[in-house]
Amino acid sequence: MHQNDLDLTIDGISKIEGHAGLTLKVRKGEVTEVHLSISEYKRFYTQAMRGKMYNSIPAMVSHICGTCSIAHQTAALEAVERAVGAEPSEQTLRLRKLSLWGLNLRDHAMHLYLFCLPDLFGLDSVMEFGPGEKELIHQAFHVKEAGNKLCTHIAGAAIHPARAQVGRFSKLPDSAATKALVHELIEVRPYVLDLIERFAASDFVFKRPIRQVAIRSPDFSYLGDEIHDTDGDIIPEEWYFEHLQRVVIPYSQATSFKFEGKEYSVGALARFNLHKDTLHSDTRRDAAAALARFPSNNRFDCNVAQAIEMLNAIDSATDMLESSDFKPEETVLPAARAGVGVGAIEAPRGTLYYMIKVMADGKVEEGIPVIPTAQNQVAMENDIRQLVGGMLDEPRDKIELEIEKLIRAYDPCTSCASHFLKVKWDISKSKK
């Protein structure tokens, strides 16, 4: 029976990092209200940065996220270096690229294997996998461990590492361990190829054209100086804040954003729609069939893009590790000076920005992070609006499942808790 009036709130969707709530209203067969409220976003890091010495900021903000700590650290490093005039060496930039490849390998492995893969089997959890699928869990942990080891090898730890500092790395990777790490990365490569095929074969589809934004990286390293969008605009990263408009959401603790007054999305799908040509040549060769679908406006192709990014991380990291000879460098912490710096990188879930203003004594006057999930919030709400509007004749449990799957395809991370969405249903049977 058609549900003319519907009040909906979903409770306890797991397999998402963070905690938030969703409420929906349907009146006379139309979705009139979609409220996606992020309830654990504010942890006062913007206030905590104030008054701290500029060189302490990257290590501090790495604690914003236990999953993406390397991303927060790297974006903040870029911002403070530009504020005080520090110039990282080419070797330092190579080490940052390696750490970000490791981060994306481990992060995408967790999201795709443990959160999204059960959807492909019509199951709620990997705990329901039968004997035939249990091997996928072993593969998941092997791939994630390889990503963890790459992060640790380069940055000193997979979570909250301390080696990456302003203008330098305090310790270089152990050359004796590099060969074993390369072997392990190559060993898990076939698992990732299988994962790509599984997600590429999925028949999940939700299409809605939307402007997409990403940093164009010449070697798909997640570092770059230009912001590109699917409308053809190119913006230097230091100008990006001039094109963002804050969207105050009264029912959410997160401030969302629009880009030049329009909704937009960031993430792996945006990266592939904008610069899949910069992937490693081995990745482009072995993932050619899956890559052919891009550019795409199917939200579920974000999962395919993340799987291919895992392959690219392996290919790029093994290539760089085998060709690099890291040597100690003399670096001096730059003297304090007043300045403003913007750092922008591609985190696993999309473009991550930091603006940091340093005073003449080296203390931070202001620091503003712009998180990928906050940038995606408006787009997620509008996607849910369209999805539910086309499913009002479907059973309630099917609508809930499709909302969950769609939200997972954004891979949101709001606070590194264990649950994301809460949804409640209160259906009015009356017709108007």
FENZI-V882058 format. One record per backbone hydrogen bond with DSSP energy under -1.0 kcal/mol. CO is the residue of the C=O (numbers start at 1). NH is the residue of the N-H. If there is no record, write none. Layout:
# FENZI-V882058
co->{CO	CO}
nh->{NH	NH}
This chain:
# FENZI-V882058
co->{2	4	6	7	8	10	13	17	19	21	23	24	25	25	26	27	30	33	35	37	38	44	45	49	52	53	54	56	57	58	60	61	68	69	70	71	72	73	74	75	76	77	78	79	80	81	81	89	90	91	92	93	94	95	96	97	98	99	100	101	102	103	104	105	106	107	108	109	110	111	111	112	116	118	119	125	126	130	130	133	134	135	136	137	138	139	140	141	142	143	144	145	146	147	148	149	150	151	152	155	163	165	168	177	178	179	180	181	182	183	184	188	189	190	191	192	193	194	195	196	197	206	211	212	214	217	222	225	226	227	228	229	233	235	236	237	239	240	243	245	247	249	256	258	259	262	265	267	268	269	270	271	275	276	280	281	282	283	287	288	290	291	297	298	299	300	301	302	303	304	305	306	307	308	309	310	311	312	313	314	315	316	317	318	319	320	339	341	343	345	347	350	352	353	354	355	356	357	357	358	359	362	363	364	366	368	370	371	372	376	377	378	379	380	381	382	383	384	385	386	388	391	395	396	397	398	399	400	401	402	403	404	405	407	408	412	420	421	422	422	423	423	424	426}
nh->{4	29	26	426	24	423	420	414	39	37	35	8	32	33	6	30	27	25	23	21	253	48	49	52	364	56	57	60	61	62	63	64	72	73	74	75	76	77	78	79	80	81	82	83	84	85	86	93	94	95	96	97	98	99	100	101	102	103	104	105	106	107	108	109	110	111	112	113	114	115	116	117	119	123	122	128	129	133	134	136	138	139	140	141	142	143	144	145	146	147	148	149	150	151	152	153	154	155	156	163	170	168	165	181	182	183	184	185	186	187	188	192	193	194	195	196	197	198	199	200	201	299	265	230	228	220	346	237	216	235	214	232	229	227	239	240	242	243	260	258	256	252	247	245	262	259	213	271	272	273	274	275	278	279	284	285	286	287	291	292	293	294	208	301	302	303	305	306	307	308	309	310	311	312	313	314	315	316	317	318	319	320	321	322	323	324	358	356	354	352	350	347	345	370	343	368	341	365	366	339	362	54	359	51	357	355	353	375	376	380	381	382	383	384	385	386	387	388	389	390	391	394	399	400	401	402	403	404	405	406	407	408	409	410	411	17	20	13	10	22	10	11	9	7}
